[in-house]
Amino acid sequence: MNFLSLNIRGTKVSGKASWVQKLNLDHRINFLCIQETHCLDETCLNPRSLWGNQRFQFEFSPSTGREGRSGGITSIWDPFFFSLSNLIKTTHYLITSGLINGVDSPCNILNLYAPQDQHAKQLVWDEITSHLSNTQGLWILLGDFNEVREPCERKNSVFNATSSQVFNDFIHQCELIEYTKNGHRFTYVADNGIKKSRINRILVSPSFMNTWPTAALTTLPRSLSDHRPLILSTSTLDFGPPPFRFFNSWLSKPGINEIIINTLNTGHYFGRLDQILSAKLKNLKAILKTWIRSQSSLENEEQTALTNQMITLDSIIDFWEYTDDELTLWTETKEQLQALEHSKTLDLHQKSKAKWVKSGDENTAYFHSFINSRLTKNRIQGLNINGHWFVDPPSIRQDALEFFTEKFTEPMQVRPQIVCQGLKTLSPVDANLLTAQFTLAEITKAVWDCGSDKAPGPDGFNFGFIKQY
């Protein structure tokens, strides 16, 4: 599902409709939010010219003011990806609620053009807060908020600290969050290039981000409007298979110890010691991937069987008391289910890297949100290459390869020697200590001082594995 939000500053201006249509087709937009259409009625809107094909549905809120020169909102979407079930329409926002194809939870999409007046803006924040608290499901707010969150989001214009604080309070009260924005810094730039601000943005609920933690938010060039288009793409970019990661919970699974020891002690390897170790770990990773897939499948089947067994036992308690055997079976089944859930919680804890949370904490909702926020912050959604924004994995991989190849290439074949007479130097004993081999005791102490969840390199094996084997 790809969203596009744009303050178009009038749809009647020549070239703007074809510009928006090209954005839709180039970025495969499924839901379009337009602000400031400057249209008093649907007859002058012509949504097909904005969308680009015949398969669409739309909702419209007319503009106001003299000759309709203020506001006007329209939302256009592909009915194959989004089916409308409810609509709320006001002068300043348009809420379309429904189901996104493939998503169980309902989604509420709020297209906003906030007023300039501070009091009127406060009323809009209060109305939206009420909608968010009374309507279940995922939430996404797109549009022109006519407000910034901090002074650095304005340049060459007056920053209103009070209004900004009210806006931040609204965001925090509604528990709204933002994806990391890629591309341009400001979303509004006056035609003369002097006034700049970030008044256009996309806010989402935690449940929305948990559903699409790897979504990419990108600011495109402003072209025919003084506002830049915002695109939120929930489509996952394929950078290849995910890297291997060893989880400490595997050490408690039956059979893991024999698999690791047998794999490390068998096979024929040649080369330096580090090459032999690398080859052994590579072979072990392939075997562990196959083993954990099989193990996970068995655990899922076991969890389903245990859950069904608990449902059966729970259904008979309304009619008679448990016998001793039934009570024992209920207790054992519950303990086995808790053990399976605890194993999954340990993996979530290791993924989240939440240092201050104890390993026994089973607040999985916290871990999920922590993991997703890390994914959103650390994921490379695109690169600015020679002034152009690229999101396709082949271009990103090639540019990263060229960048690091240049950094690790020796620019000077022969470097000059430094000759300094009379400088203080280390004694021969101290100098030898700097180049001496590390002792086994030093290496052991360094390894055991590291946290077991941390990985020393990109091979995915953490210190917990190293300490064990």
Steps between C-alpha positions, in 0.01 A plus 500: 500500500655827385371839620559841337423828675527836320384858553443579134399868542228475237414221256395736221852627436634368172727196529429413863253218428742327260781549755298326775393229256867429413588480872220245545616282215874526570464415870204258469282701738197324648364788710529868408438788742475848342470825694403848375315389187333846481189327365153601614331187361585163347434615144821705489711236678530232229658231725577275204749756367683476834482121531585382149264205442136405535532272806462743788263632763516841665354726768503878492469793741448834319715807543380812681564873495472746219462317166607181675860611534548340844526130576328216325591137570467185295600137562529260206576131527516169318196293612700180450733602785258694725126449557310785666266429791458840670558868420536815712516827306575849634646821361849419626527123478363191331502163681455188286471181703506152357708190433834477323535188288685235700474681837256377766474821704296792363700801386405865547660742253474868594572753224564836670527865407534680835392864540747784552324649803637366829161469673342327201799269485450404865138408426614275216756327726226440759263354239766268361596388852137405561486302176819311581383409849155386386593311181692174504749385240810633330536876455695707250483881482627661180499857380579862572502556877598870466718452808854394589628308801828685570686818392731319256195411289455867402736734320450871432154494659367553853503197734202499740617308807152484656332364188783252450466375859125450452573302183756281678257444788239385248746253344608361837146475635391303191821290517577577138844432356693580182711296263853619430468741206729458199571757233459875546511671838209743450157418358399860417723747315367836382539577131768759579694232693517705821233360731533130577324271746397143572124541532406193294545168673364149550413376850400142581375303799727240667279222360557635148878502548491152653316381188754662264823559696711523182283757319695777324411872523648709218479870410499561123593821309225767514489571123165675423396567862678680781430190712699180451318169453530246782496129417462225759567161349420192705637269230804307621819547298673172422867533592545123500465242777516629859833452678548205733467558873562252780249521787590395853164323539621240250747373760209364706346308210560122487763379255670835439815409691562182299438680167750776574774273638469245218505773233804675645696176547431345158593597146825577318619860493819657363671837534593729784342451841267799455394368158429157648291653780307714250427195283382297801264778615365541146420129484348512849273791404353306208429199724352714780267681256353168388479373859327811642241499219415140582503574874271802459255296296488231771454762773212664310331162463557431870360841597189442290445156656551636854263790438230267368552275800453794739183605316362147538585485871360850558169409334423217744563697821152658470334159540710313759810530712835385364614153591855466632624393156322788326635751752853366451458516122374860522798605713756326278347639180501852640865470608602372157322789328666750733840345425445543126390861545798569728737375230349742248523784753873435543547538124305827503713627786819421310368668185393813684836553675319675785784519750297610802232232478563178688516179299194361679272791405216364284364833376504388136310808379787714626756281325307511171481880509870523590596269211284688252634840605855371449405364155346832403800701622779280363357383169646656183191598302690666216810697403556842346736417213626798299195707592245227420311289753529122441299237686565189288735250673736446201585872480545526877723191514714621207548848649588354843752265334664786310508721810674248725728379220629854467540538878702178534722562196854619580535838324878510544713205396808635682452713808776731630692396808495721808845570643503699825819529699502545875140397571419299811451134419377191681743262652563178303301304760194729471529508121498120486188490717310701237561235236498192727250219436190498717505229761218246535419643844463852355274377221288295741454795735404734213241254367345425840476872579270547198124453513382165366244665269760706314659385176868582432463480121261470205491118504205506745658289779485688829717476812252259657588249227874567533494454877312173465715343228 
